[in-house]
Amino acid sequence: MTLLPSSLAAAAGGLPTGRIVAAAAAFIGALVVVEVAYRGGRVLLRRSSAHNFCGVLDRGRWAARLLAVSIAGVETVRLAPTSTHEGLSEAARIGIVFASAWLAMKATGVLEVLAEGRFDVSIADNRRARKARTQLLVLRRVLNVAIVVLALLAALTALPQARTLGASLLASAGVLGIVAGIAGQSTLGNMIAGLQIAFSDSLRLNDVVVVTPPSGTAYWGTIEELTLTYVVIAVWDQRRLVLPVSYFVTTPFENWTRQSSQLLGSVHLFLDYRAPMDELRSEFQSFVEGNPLWDRRVAVLQVVEATEQSIQLRALVSARSGSNAWDLRCAVREHLISYVRNKHPEALPRTRFELAGGSDRDDADEALAARKGLGGG
C-alpha cells in the first residue's frame, strides 16, 4: 500500500488515451446514475406521504457518490497496468467497505424520522411517545457502533498485510481481552447501562428529574440528550449537567414523569389562630378555578399543623406538568399572602406574651402610663 501513489503516477503516465477516457466515463457514469436516482427518489417521496424521508436521502447523497465511485473503480482496475492492479483493487475494495458503512449509518436516520413522525411529544400525556423515541434513538446509536466495527473488520480483511496482523492478534486474544476489559471497564459499563435504561423504561427523553451528583447539590431539569455513555440534563437555569449513564443505574434519583406528567404541588402558609378558614378556603378555590395552569384534579386547603403560636396551612394543587405545577404554586402563594395582608391583617402570624400580675387590661394601662412617664408626658 505504501507504493500506491508512485504506482498511480506511473499508471497515469503509461495509460493510453482510450483507457483514460473509458475510466473517466465509468466514474462520470456512476455519478450520473447516483444523481438520477437521488433526484428521482426525492420526487417520489415528495409526491407520497413519506416526504419526511427526504432529509435522510439528502444526508446519504455523498455516501452514495463515494460508493458509486468505488464500485466504478473496481470495474476499471483492469484498464490500468498489471503492476498496479493489486494496489488499486485494495483501495477500491476499502472504498466500497467504508462507503457502504457510511451509507448504512445515514440510513439509520430513518429511525429518527420514524420517531419524529409517528410519536408526538407535544401532547400532554406523551410518556409512550418519549419512551419510543428514546428506544429508537439508542437503537440507532447501537447500530452505528456495530456498523463501524464491522466496517473496520471488513477493511482489515481486504488487506493481505492486515490478515497476518489479524492472525497475530487472535493468537494473543487472551491477553488483549484482559487488557481491554480492564481499560474499557468504565466505558463498557456505561454502554450496558445505557441499553438497560433505554429498554427498561426507567428514563426517557424530556423526563423531568431531580438528581444529586457527588457535589451534593440537587439539580432539577429535563433529560435533553441520552447516549450510550452519558446523559445531558437541561437544568432550569439553562445550565447543562452531564452525568455518566451508570449514575442512573447505581444512584437513586427522582423521576417526576415516570408514569405521567401530572404532578401535585403544595404551598405552606403560617397564620394566626384568628384566620378565617372558611373565607380563605372559598377564596383559594375561586382563584384556582380561574387559573389556566390548574388541571381540575386536586385543589385542597387544609390546616396541617398547629403550634402554640400559629397554625400551618397547606394548599394542595395539581397541574399537567412540573413547570406548570411550579408556576401554579407560586401564583397561589402570592395570592393568598396578598389576600390575608389586605383583607385580614389580624390573621398574620404574631407573638403573644402575658405581663406578670394583674389583668391584661390593667397591665396594659400600667405599661402605657410608664411609657408616658419616661417620655415626660
C-alpha positions as CSV (number, residue, x, y, z in Angstrom):
1,M,0.0,0.0,0.0
2,T,3.0,2.3,0.5
3,L,3.8,2.1,-3.2
4,L,0.3,3.1,-4.3
5,P,1.0,6.8,-5.0
6,S,4.0,6.1,-7.2
7,S,2.2,3.3,-8.9
8,L,-0.7,5.6,-9.7
9,A,1.7,8.2,-11.1
10,A,3.3,5.6,-13.3
11,A,0.0,4.3,-14.4
12,A,-1.2,7.8,-15.3
13,G,1.9,8.3,-17.5
14,G,1.7,4.9,-19.2
15,L,-2.1,4.6,-19.9
16,P,-3.3,5.1,-23.5
17,T,-5.8,7.9,-24.0
18,G,-8.6,5.4,-24.8
19,R,-8.2,3.8,-21.4
20,I,-8.1,7.1,-19.6
21,V,-11.3,8.2,-21.4
22,A,-13.0,4.8,-20.6
23,A,-12.1,5.1,-16.9
24,A,-13.3,8.7,-16.7
25,A,-16.5,7.7,-18.4
26,A,-17.1,5.0,-15.9
27,F,-16.6,7.3,-13.0
28,I,-18.8,10.0,-14.5
29,G,-21.5,7.4,-15.4
30,A,-21.5,6.2,-11.8
31,L,-22.0,9.7,-10.5
32,V,-24.8,10.4,-13.1
33,V,-26.6,7.2,-12.0
34,V,-26.5,8.3,-8.4
35,E,-27.7,11.8,-9.2
36,V,-30.6,10.5,-11.3
37,A,-31.6,8.0,-8.6
38,Y,-31.3,10.8,-5.9
39,R,-33.5,13.3,-7.8
40,G,-36.0,10.6,-8.8
41,G,-36.2,9.4,-5.2
42,R,-36.9,13.0,-4.0
43,V,-39.7,13.4,-6.5
44,L,-41.3,10.2,-5.5
45,L,-41.0,10.9,-1.8
46,R,-42.5,14.4,-2.1
47,R,-45.5,13.1,-4.0
48,S,-46.1,10.4,-1.4
49,S,-46.9,10.5,2.3
50,A,-43.2,9.7,3.0
51,H,-41.9,13.2,2.3
52,N,-40.3,13.3,5.7
53,F,-37.7,10.9,4.5
54,C,-36.2,13.5,2.0
55,G,-33.8,14.5,4.8
56,V,-32.5,11.0,5.1
57,L,-32.0,10.9,1.3
58,D,-30.1,14.2,1.4
59,R,-27.8,13.1,4.2
60,G,-26.9,9.9,2.3
61,R,-26.1,11.6,-1.0
62,W,-22.3,11.9,-0.6
63,A,-22.0,8.4,0.8
64,A,-23.8,7.1,-2.3
65,R,-21.5,9.0,-4.5
66,L,-18.4,7.6,-2.8
67,L,-19.9,4.1,-3.1
68,A,-20.6,4.5,-6.8
69,V,-17.1,5.8,-7.5
70,S,-15.6,2.9,-5.5
71,I,-17.6,0.3,-7.5
72,A,-16.6,2.0,-10.7
73,G,-13.0,1.9,-9.5
74,V,-13.2,-1.9,-9.0
75,E,-14.6,-2.3,-12.6
76,T,-11.9,0.0,-14.2
77,V,-8.9,-1.6,-12.4
78,R,-8.4,-3.9,-15.5
79,L,-7.8,-0.8,-17.6
80,A,-4.7,0.0,-15.5
81,P,-1.2,-1.6,-16.0
82,T,-0.9,-5.0,-14.5
83,S,1.6,-3.8,-11.9
84,T,-0.9,-1.6,-10.3
85,H,-3.9,-4.0,-10.2
86,E,-3.3,-5.2,-6.7
87,G,-2.9,-1.8,-5.1
88,L,-5.9,-0.3,-7.0
89,S,-8.1,-3.3,-6.2
90,E,-7.3,-3.0,-2.5
91,A,-8.0,0.7,-2.5
92,A,-11.3,0.3,-4.3
93,R,-12.4,-2.5,-2.0
94,I,-11.7,-0.5,1.1
95,G,-13.5,2.4,-0.5
96,I,-16.6,0.2,-1.0
97,V,-16.4,-1.0,2.6
98,F,-16.3,2.5,4.1
99,A,-18.7,4.0,1.7
100,S,-21.2,1.2,2.4
101,A,-20.7,1.7,6.2
102,W,-21.2,5.5,5.7
103,L,-24.3,4.9,3.7
104,A,-25.7,2.4,6.2
105,M,-25.1,4.9,9.1
106,K,-27.0,7.6,7.2
107,A,-29.8,5.1,6.5
108,T,-30.3,4.6,10.2
109,G,-31.6,8.1,10.2
110,V,-34.9,6.5,9.1
111,L,-35.3,5.5,12.8
112,E,-35.0,9.2,13.8
113,V,-37.6,10.2,11.2
114,L,-40.0,7.5,12.3
115,A,-39.6,8.7,15.9
116,E,-40.3,12.3,15.0
117,G,-43.2,11.5,12.6
118,R,-45.1,8.8,14.5
119,F,-44.5,9.7,18.1
120,D,-45.6,13.2,19.0
121,V,-44.1,14.5,22.3
122,S,-46.0,17.8,22.2
123,I,-49.2,16.3,23.6
124,A,-49.9,16.5,27.3
125,D,-49.6,12.8,28.1
126,N,-46.5,11.9,26.0
127,R,-45.0,9.2,28.1
128,R,-45.4,6.4,25.5
129,A,-44.1,8.7,22.7
130,R,-41.0,9.7,24.7
131,K,-40.3,6.0,25.6
132,A,-40.5,5.0,21.9
133,R,-38.3,7.9,20.8
134,T,-35.7,7.1,23.4
135,Q,-35.5,3.5,22.4
136,L,-35.3,4.3,18.7
137,L,-32.5,6.8,19.4
138,V,-30.5,4.3,21.4
139,L,-31.1,1.6,18.9
140,R,-29.8,3.9,16.1
141,R,-26.6,4.6,18.1
142,V,-26.1,0.9,18.8
143,L,-26.5,0.1,15.1
144,N,-24.0,2.9,14.2
145,V,-21.4,1.4,16.6
146,A,-21.9,-2.1,15.1
147,I,-21.6,-0.7,11.6
148,V,-18.3,1.0,12.4
149,V,-16.9,-2.2,14.0
150,L,-18.0,-4.4,11.1
151,A,-16.5,-1.9,8.5
152,L,-13.1,-1.9,10.3
153,L,-13.1,-5.7,10.3
154,A,-14.1,-5.9,6.7
155,A,-11.4,-3.3,5.7
156,L,-8.8,-5.4,7.5
157,T,-9.7,-8.5,5.6
158,A,-9.2,-6.6,2.3
159,L,-5.5,-6.1,3.0
160,P,-3.1,-9.0,2.9
161,Q,-0.8,-7.4,5.4
162,A,-3.7,-7.0,7.8
163,R,-4.6,-10.6,7.6
164,T,-1.3,-11.5,9.0
165,L,-1.7,-8.9,11.7
166,G,-5.2,-10.3,12.5
167,A,-3.7,-13.8,13.0
168,S,-1.2,-12.4,15.4
169,L,-3.9,-10.6,17.3
170,L,-6.0,-13.8,17.5
171,A,-3.0,-15.7,18.9
172,S,-2.8,-13.2,21.8
173,A,-6.5,-12.7,22.2
174,G,-6.5,-13.8,25.8
175,V,-4.0,-11.1,26.9
176,L,-5.7,-8.4,24.7
177,G,-9.1,-9.4,26.2
178,I,-7.8,-8.9,29.7
179,V,-6.2,-5.5,28.9
180,A,-9.3,-4.3,27.0
181,G,-11.6,-5.4,29.8
182,I,-9.6,-3.5,32.4
183,A,-9.0,-0.4,30.3
184,G,-12.6,-0.2,29.0
185,Q,-14.5,-1.3,32.1
186,S,-16.0,2.1,32.7
187,T,-16.9,2.7,29.0
188,L,-18.4,-0.8,28.6
189,G,-20.3,-0.4,31.8
190,N,-21.8,2.9,30.7
191,M,-22.8,1.4,27.3
192,I,-24.5,-1.5,29.0
193,A,-26.2,0.9,31.5
194,G,-27.4,3.0,28.5
195,L,-29.1,0.0,26.9
196,Q,-30.6,-1.0,30.3
197,I,-32.0,2.4,30.8
198,A,-33.4,2.8,27.3
199,F,-35.2,-0.6,27.3
200,S,-36.2,-0.8,30.9
201,D,-38.2,2.5,30.6
202,S,-36.7,4.0,33.7
203,L,-35.5,7.1,31.9
204,R,-36.7,8.8,28.7
205,L,-36.1,11.9,26.7
206,N,-37.8,15.0,28.2
207,D,-38.3,13.3,31.6
208,V,-38.3,15.8,34.5
209,V,-35.8,14.6,37.0
210,V,-34.1,15.6,40.3
211,V,-30.5,14.4,40.6
212,T,-27.9,14.8,43.3
213,P,-24.4,14.3,41.9
214,P,-21.3,13.8,44.1
215,S,-21.1,17.5,44.7
216,G,-24.2,17.2,47.0
217,T,-26.2,19.8,45.2
218,A,-29.7,18.8,44.0
219,Y,-30.5,19.7,40.4
220,W,-33.9,19.9,38.8
221,G,-34.1,19.7,35.0
222,T,-35.2,17.7,31.9
223,I,-33.4,15.0,30.0
224,E,-32.2,16.7,26.9
225,E,-29.9,14.1,25.4
226,L,-29.4,10.4,26.2
227,T,-26.5,8.5,24.7
228,L,-24.8,5.1,25.3
229,T,-22.3,6.7,27.7
230,Y,-23.6,9.9,29.1
231,V,-26.9,11.8,29.8
232,V,-27.3,15.6,29.4
233,I,-29.8,17.3,31.8
234,A,-31.1,20.8,30.9
235,V,-31.2,22.5,34.3
236,W,-34.0,25.0,35.0
237,D,-31.5,28.0,34.9
238,Q,-30.3,27.0,31.4
239,R,-27.2,25.2,32.5
240,R,-26.3,21.7,31.3
241,L,-25.4,18.9,33.7
242,V,-23.6,15.9,32.1
243,L,-23.7,12.7,34.0
244,P,-22.4,9.2,33.1
245,V,-25.2,6.7,32.3
246,S,-24.1,4.5,35.1
247,Y,-25.2,7.2,37.6
248,F,-28.8,6.4,36.8
249,V,-28.3,2.7,37.4
250,T,-26.4,2.9,40.7
251,T,-27.7,6.1,42.3
252,P,-31.3,6.9,43.4
253,F,-32.9,9.8,41.5
254,E,-36.3,11.4,41.3
255,N,-38.3,11.0,38.0
256,W,-41.3,13.3,38.1
257,T,-42.7,12.0,34.8
258,R,-42.2,8.2,35.3
259,Q,-45.9,7.3,34.9
260,S,-47.5,10.6,34.0
261,S,-46.5,14.2,33.5
262,Q,-49.2,15.3,36.0
263,L,-48.0,16.4,39.4
264,L,-49.2,17.8,42.7
265,G,-47.8,21.0,44.2
266,S,-48.0,22.2,47.8
267,V,-48.0,25.7,49.3
268,H,-47.4,26.2,53.1
269,L,-48.5,29.3,55.0
270,F,-48.3,30.2,58.7
271,L,-51.2,32.3,60.1
272,D,-52.6,33.3,63.3
273,Y,-55.4,31.4,65.1
274,R,-57.9,34.1,64.1
275,A,-57.5,33.4,60.4
276,P,-61.0,32.9,58.8
277,M,-60.6,29.4,57.3
278,D,-63.9,29.2,55.5
279,E,-63.3,32.5,53.8
280,L,-59.7,31.6,52.9
281,R,-60.8,28.2,51.5
282,S,-63.5,29.9,49.4
283,E,-61.0,32.5,48.0
284,F,-58.5,29.8,47.3
285,Q,-61.0,27.6,45.4
286,S,-62.2,30.6,43.4
287,F,-58.6,31.6,42.4
288,V,-57.5,28.1,41.4
289,E,-60.6,27.5,39.3
290,G,-59.8,30.7,37.3
291,N,-56.2,29.8,36.7
292,P,-55.4,28.1,33.4
293,L,-52.5,26.2,34.9
294,W,-54.8,24.1,37.1
295,D,-55.8,20.7,35.5
296,R,-59.0,20.5,37.6
297,R,-58.0,17.4,39.5
298,V,-57.0,18.5,43.0
299,A,-57.5,21.7,44.9
300,V,-57.5,21.5,48.7
301,L,-56.7,23.9,51.5
302,Q,-56.2,22.4,55.0
303,V,-54.8,23.1,58.4
304,V,-52.0,20.6,58.7
305,E,-50.2,21.8,61.9
306,A,-51.0,23.9,65.0
307,T,-48.3,25.2,67.3
308,E,-48.5,27.4,70.4
309,Q,-48.1,30.5,68.3
310,S,-49.6,29.8,64.8
311,I,-51.3,27.4,62.5
312,Q,-49.9,26.0,59.3
313,L,-52.0,25.8,56.2
314,R,-51.2,23.6,53.2
315,A,-52.7,24.4,49.8
316,L,-52.5,21.3,47.5
317,V,-53.0,21.9,43.7
318,S,-52.5,19.7,40.6
319,A,-51.1,20.6,37.2
320,R,-50.3,18.9,33.9
321,S,-46.5,19.2,34.2
322,G,-43.8,20.0,36.6
323,S,-43.2,23.5,35.2
324,N,-47.0,24.3,35.4
325,A,-47.1,23.0,39.0
326,W,-44.2,25.3,40.0
327,D,-45.9,28.3,38.4
328,L,-49.2,27.5,39.9
329,R,-47.7,27.1,43.4
330,C,-46.1,30.5,43.1
331,A,-49.3,32.1,42.0
332,V,-51.3,30.5,44.8
333,R,-48.8,31.6,47.4
334,E,-48.7,35.2,46.2
335,H,-52.5,35.4,46.0
336,L,-53.1,34.0,49.5
337,I,-50.5,36.2,51.1
338,S,-51.9,39.3,49.4
339,Y,-55.4,38.4,50.3
340,V,-54.6,37.9,54.0
341,R,-52.5,41.1,54.2
342,N,-55.2,43.2,52.6
343,K,-58.4,41.7,53.9
344,H,-57.4,40.1,57.2
345,P,-54.2,41.6,58.6
346,E,-55.1,40.4,62.1
347,A,-54.6,36.8,60.7
348,L,-50.9,37.4,60.1
349,P,-48.6,35.5,62.5
350,R,-47.8,37.3,65.7
351,T,-46.1,36.5,69.0
352,R,-48.1,36.8,72.2
353,F,-46.9,37.3,75.8
354,E,-48.5,37.9,79.1
355,L,-47.3,40.5,81.6
356,A,-46.9,39.2,85.2
357,G,-49.5,40.3,87.8
358,G,-53.0,41.8,87.3
359,S,-55.3,41.5,84.4
360,D,-54.3,42.1,80.8
361,R,-56.1,45.4,80.8
362,D,-54.5,46.7,84.0
363,D,-51.1,45.6,82.8
364,A,-51.6,47.4,79.5
365,D,-52.7,50.6,81.3
366,E,-49.7,50.5,83.6
367,A,-47.3,49.9,80.7
368,L,-48.8,52.9,78.9
369,A,-48.5,55.1,81.9
370,A,-44.9,54.0,82.4
371,R,-44.1,54.9,78.8
372,K,-45.7,58.3,79.2
373,G,-43.7,58.9,82.4
374,L,-40.5,58.1,80.7
375,G,-41.3,60.4,77.9
376,G,-42.1,63.3,80.2
377,G,-45.7,63.5,79.1
